[in-house]
Amino acid sequence: MMKKIIVLGGGTAGWLTSLLTREFYPEFDITLIESEEIGILGAGEDTVPHFIEVLDFLRIPVSALVRECSATIKIGIKFSNWNGDGTSYFHDFRAKDELEEWAFDDAFRYNMLSSYLIGEDVHLDTVNFYSRLADQWKVPFVLNDHTLSNYRDAIMAIQHLGNFALHFDARLLAKFFSQVAQSTRRIRRVEGKLSEATTDAKGNITGIRLENGKYVECDFIFDCSGFARLLLGKHFKQRWIDYKQYLPLDTALPFFIPHDGRNFPPYTEAIALKYGWMWKIPVHNRYGCGYVFDSSYINEEQAKAEVEELLGHEITSPLGLRLPLAAKRH
């Protein structure tokens, strides 16, 4: 019977995996192995509404992420210039996921109305409540008799009207999850870099030996080592499956843009550019941004120049380099 689990790799993926595993297996011994020398990528900084459900499952309040991880409310995604004419479309998170909350007749009427408006050349954003709020950089808010008496906090007042997600500082989120995991969830952290994985006669991993000489036994292991693919790629020699034919954008140039900490929109913006698209994600004191492009058309310097032309000022990558989104093909 399994009793010892290892999560190889930290960051948001590693610590979130360890926290979820603890909820399913409260009696198991869970150890996360990570190296401060390697650090974390910290590039992905937004979510979809299902992330709120995950937080609820983990018994972690949204307000804690707002306080500790520079989290901001996300009510949708604004797609800008995808028709190449400077126009935009707002995809909102208003609709509920639970089917029982939507009567068939209501959904049918909504789809019929949308089809009619499109046929009449009416932009759907002009009749979308969340879109109009987003244009004013506001979020939906419920007040009963001008009080919050029926809600424990402001977050619940927003949630009453529909689904929402979060933006956050990915490095702060990983640090926060690490603190929760170690202080309240009995998850052990071991510092070190992988030297080798030991196996039994059937090839099953039985433990991890680290470069510092430490050895950690396990009955099951999660590979959260990211692009390094320490177990899937280097140990098990799993072939990298190339999807470049279908997903040609293979490189990302990340960078930050400051803002004043008061005026920022409640959405992620996805801006279509010449050779890919740019994400723009607001957290408390900055935007986390990145240009995802096809490196067979432009290089990093050309991508940087295109972004700077769009923004009207210079940018600096927080990582100091580009991020390859595809591993070397086998």
C-alpha positions in Angstrom: 0.0 0.0 0.0 1.3 3.5 -0.9 2.4 5.6 2.1 5.2 7.8 0.8 4.7 10.3 -2.0 7.3 12.6 -3.5 6.6 15.8 -5.5 9.7 16.6 -7.5 9.9 20.3 -8.2 8.5 23.4 -6.5 6.8 26.5 -7.8 3.1 26.8 -8.2 2.7 23.4 -9.9 4.7 21.5 -7.2 3.2 23.1 -4.1 -0.4 23.0 -5.6 0.1 19.3 -6.4 1.3 18.6 -2.8 -1.7 20.5 -1.3 -4.2 18.6 -3.5 -2.6 15.3 -2.7 -2.8 16.0 1.0 -6.6 16.5 0.7 -7.0 13.1 -1.0 -4.5 11.3 1.2 -4.5 12.9 4.7 -2.5 10.0 6.2 0.3 9.8 3.7 3.8 11.1 4.1 4.3 13.8 1.4 7.7 15.3 0.6 8.4 18.1 -1.9 11.9 18.3 -3.3 13.1 21.6 -4.8 16.2 23.6 -5.3 16.7 27.3 -4.5 19.4 27.3 -7.1 17.0 26.4 -9.8 14.2 28.7 -8.7 10.8 28.9 -10.3 9.7 30.2 -13.7 7.0 32.6 -12.4 5.5 33.5 -15.8 1.9 32.2 -15.6 -0.1 34.7 -13.5 -3.8 34.2 -14.3 -6.5 31.6 -13.9 -10.0 30.6 -14.9 -13.0 30.3 -12.5 -12.2 26.6 -11.7 -9.3 27.9 -9.7 -11.7 29.4 -7.2 -13.2 26.0 -6.8 -9.8 24.5 -6.2 -9.1 27.1 -3.5 -12.4 26.3 -1.8 -11.5 22.6 -1.9 -8.1 23.4 -0.3 -9.8 25.5 2.3 -7.8 28.6 1.3 -9.7 31.9 1.2 -9.5 34.1 -1.8 -8.8 37.0 0.5 -5.6 35.4 1.6 -4.3 35.5 -2.0 -5.4 39.1 -2.4 -3.4 39.9 0.8 -0.3 37.7 0.3 0.0 37.3 -3.5 -1.0 40.7 -5.0 -4.1 38.9 -6.4 -6.7 40.9 -8.3 -10.2 40.0 -9.6 -10.6 38.7 -13.1 -14.1 38.7 -14.6 -13.0 37.8 -18.2 -10.6 38.1 -21.1 -10.5 41.0 -23.5 -9.3 39.9 -27.0 -7.9 42.9 -28.8 -7.1 43.3 -32.5 -7.8 39.6 -33.4 -9.6 40.8 -36.6 -6.6 43.0 -37.4 -8.8 46.2 -37.3 -8.2 47.3 -33.7 -11.6 46.1 -32.4 -12.0 43.9 -29.4 -14.2 41.2 -28.0 -14.8 40.6 -24.2 -15.2 37.0 -23.1 -16.8 37.1 -19.6 -17.1 34.6 -16.8 -20.7 35.5 -16.0 -22.3 32.1 -17.0 -22.5 29.5 -14.2 -20.9 26.1 -14.8 -23.5 24.1 -13.0 -26.1 22.9 -15.5 -28.9 22.9 -13.0 -28.6 26.7 -12.6 -29.4 27.2 -16.2 -32.9 26.4 -17.5 -32.8 25.0 -21.1 -35.3 27.7 -22.2 -33.0 30.5 -20.8 -30.0 29.2 -22.6 -31.9 28.7 -25.8 -33.3 32.2 -25.7 -29.8 33.6 -25.0 -28.3 31.8 -27.9 -31.1 32.9 -30.2 -30.7 36.5 -29.1 -26.9 36.3 -29.7 -27.4 34.9 -33.2 -29.9 37.6 -34.0 -27.7 40.4 -32.8 -24.7 39.1 -34.8 -26.9 38.8 -37.9 -27.9 42.5 -37.4 -24.2 43.4 -37.1 -24.6 44.4 -33.4 -21.4 43.9 -31.4 -22.2 41.6 -28.4 -20.0 43.7 -26.1 -22.6 46.5 -26.4 -25.3 44.3 -24.7 -23.0 42.5 -22.2 -23.2 43.8 -18.6 -19.8 42.5 -17.7 -18.3 44.0 -20.8 -19.6 47.4 -19.9 -18.3 47.1 -16.4 -14.9 46.0 -17.7 -14.7 49.0 -20.0 -15.1 51.2 -16.8 -12.5 49.0 -15.0 -15.1 47.9 -12.5 -16.3 44.5 -11.1 -19.9 43.4 -10.4 -20.9 44.0 -6.8 -24.1 43.1 -4.9 -25.5 45.3 -2.2 -28.6 44.3 -0.3 -30.2 47.5 1.2 -26.8 49.1 0.7 -25.1 46.8 3.1 -23.1 43.6 3.0 -25.1 42.0 5.8 -25.9 38.8 3.8 -22.3 38.2 2.7 -19.3 37.4 4.8 -17.0 39.6 2.7 -16.8 41.6 -0.5 -15.6 38.6 -2.5 -18.9 36.7 -1.7 -20.8 39.8 -2.9 -19.0 39.5 -6.3 -19.4 35.8 -6.5 -23.2 36.1 -6.0 -23.5 37.6 -9.5 -21.4 35.0 -11.3 -18.1 33.3 -11.8 -14.8 35.1 -11.4 -11.1 34.1 -11.4 -7.8 35.7 -10.2 -4.6 37.3 -11.4 -1.6 36.9 -9.0 2.1 37.3 -8.7 3.2 33.7 -9.5 6.4 33.9 -7.3 4.4 35.1 -4.3 1.7 32.5 -4.9 4.3 29.7 -4.9 5.8 31.1 -1.7 2.3 31.3 -0.1 1.4 27.8 -1.0 4.8 26.6 0.4 4.0 28.3 3.7 0.5 26.8 3.9 1.8 23.3 3.0 4.6 23.3 5.5 2.9 25.1 8.4 -0.6 23.6 8.4 -0.7 20.6 6.0 2.2 18.4 7.3 4.1 18.6 3.9 7.9 18.2 4.2 10.2 20.2 2.1 13.7 18.9 1.1 16.3 21.1 -0.5 18.3 19.6 -3.3 18.8 18.8 -6.9 18.1 15.4 -8.5 21.1 13.1 -9.0 19.3 9.9 -9.9 16.1 8.0 -9.3 16.4 4.5 -7.9 14.1 1.8 -9.2 13.0 -1.8 -8.3 13.2 -4.8 -10.6 10.1 -3.7 -12.4 11.4 -0.3 -13.1 9.2 1.5 -10.6 10.8 4.5 -8.9 11.6 3.7 -5.2 13.4 6.9 -4.2 15.3 10.0 -5.2 19.0 10.5 -4.6 20.1 14.2 -4.5 23.4 15.8 -5.4 23.9 16.8 -1.7 23.8 13.1 -0.7 20.3 13.0 0.7 18.0 10.1 -0.2 14.2 10.2 -0.1 12.2 7.0 -0.4 8.8 6.9 -2.1 5.9 4.7 -3.3 4.7 7.2 -5.9 6.2 10.3 -7.4 4.9 13.4 -9.3 7.2 15.1 -11.8 6.7 18.8 -11.4 10.1 19.8 -12.8 8.6 21.7 -15.7 10.6 22.1 -19.0 13.5 20.1 -17.4 11.3 16.9 -17.5 13.7 15.3 -15.0 11.8 12.1 -14.7 9.6 11.9 -17.8 12.3 13.0 -20.2 15.7 12.2 -18.6 14.8 9.1 -16.6 12.0 7.4 -18.5 13.2 8.8 -21.9 9.7 9.6 -23.0 9.7 11.1 -26.5 8.7 14.8 -26.8 5.6 14.9 -29.0 5.9 17.8 -31.5 2.7 19.8 -32.1 4.4 22.6 -34.0 2.3 21.8 -37.1 -0.8 22.8 -35.1 0.8 25.2 -32.5 3.4 27.2 -34.3 4.0 29.8 -31.6 7.0 28.4 -29.8 8.7 31.3 -27.9 7.6 33.8 -25.2 9.3 37.1 -24.3 8.1 38.0 -20.8 8.3 41.6 -19.3 6.6 43.8 -16.7 4.8 47.2 -17.0 4.3 49.3 -13.9 1.0 50.9 -13.0 -0.1 53.2 -10.1 -1.6 50.4 -8.0 -5.1 51.9 -8.1 -6.2 52.0 -11.8 -6.2 48.7 -13.6 -8.8 46.5 -15.3 -10.5 43.4 -13.9 -9.5 41.2 -16.9 -6.6 39.7 -18.8 -6.0 41.3 -22.2 -4.9 39.2 -25.1 -3.6 41.4 -27.9 -3.0 40.0 -31.4 0.3 41.1 -33.0 2.0 40.4 -36.3 3.6 37.1 -35.4 1.6 36.0 -32.3 -0.1 37.6 -29.4 0.7 39.4 -26.2 -0.8 38.8 -22.7 -1.3 41.6 -20.3 -2.2 40.7 -16.7 -2.8 43.2 -13.9 -1.6 42.5 -10.3 -1.4 45.0 -7.5 1.5 47.2 -8.7 2.3 46.0 -12.2 1.2 44.2 -15.4 2.8 40.9 -16.1 3.1 40.7 -19.9 4.6 38.6 -22.6 4.8 38.3 -26.4 4.2 34.7 -27.6 5.5 34.4 -31.2 6.7 32.1 -33.9 10.5 32.1 -33.9 10.6 31.0 -37.5 9.5 34.5 -38.5 11.1 36.8 -36.0 13.8 36.6 -33.4 13.8 38.0 -29.8 15.1 41.5 -30.7 12.5 41.9 -33.5 9.8 40.7 -31.1 11.0 43.2 -28.5 11.0 46.0 -31.1 7.4 45.2 -32.1 6.2 45.3 -28.5 8.0 48.6 -27.8 6.4 50.1 -30.9 3.0 49.1 -29.7 3.6 50.4 -26.1 5.6 53.5 -27.0 8.4 52.8 -24.5 11.2 50.3 -23.9 10.7 47.0 -22.0 12.9 44.8 -19.9 12.4 41.1 -19.5 12.3 40.2 -15.8 14.0 36.9 -16.6 16.6 38.5 -18.9 15.9 36.0 -21.6 13.2 34.4 -23.8 11.2 31.3 -22.8 11.1 28.4 -25.3 7.7 26.9 -25.3 8.7 23.8 -27.1 11.5 21.4 -26.2 14.1 20.2 -28.6 12.3 17.8 -30.9 13.2 14.1 -31.0 
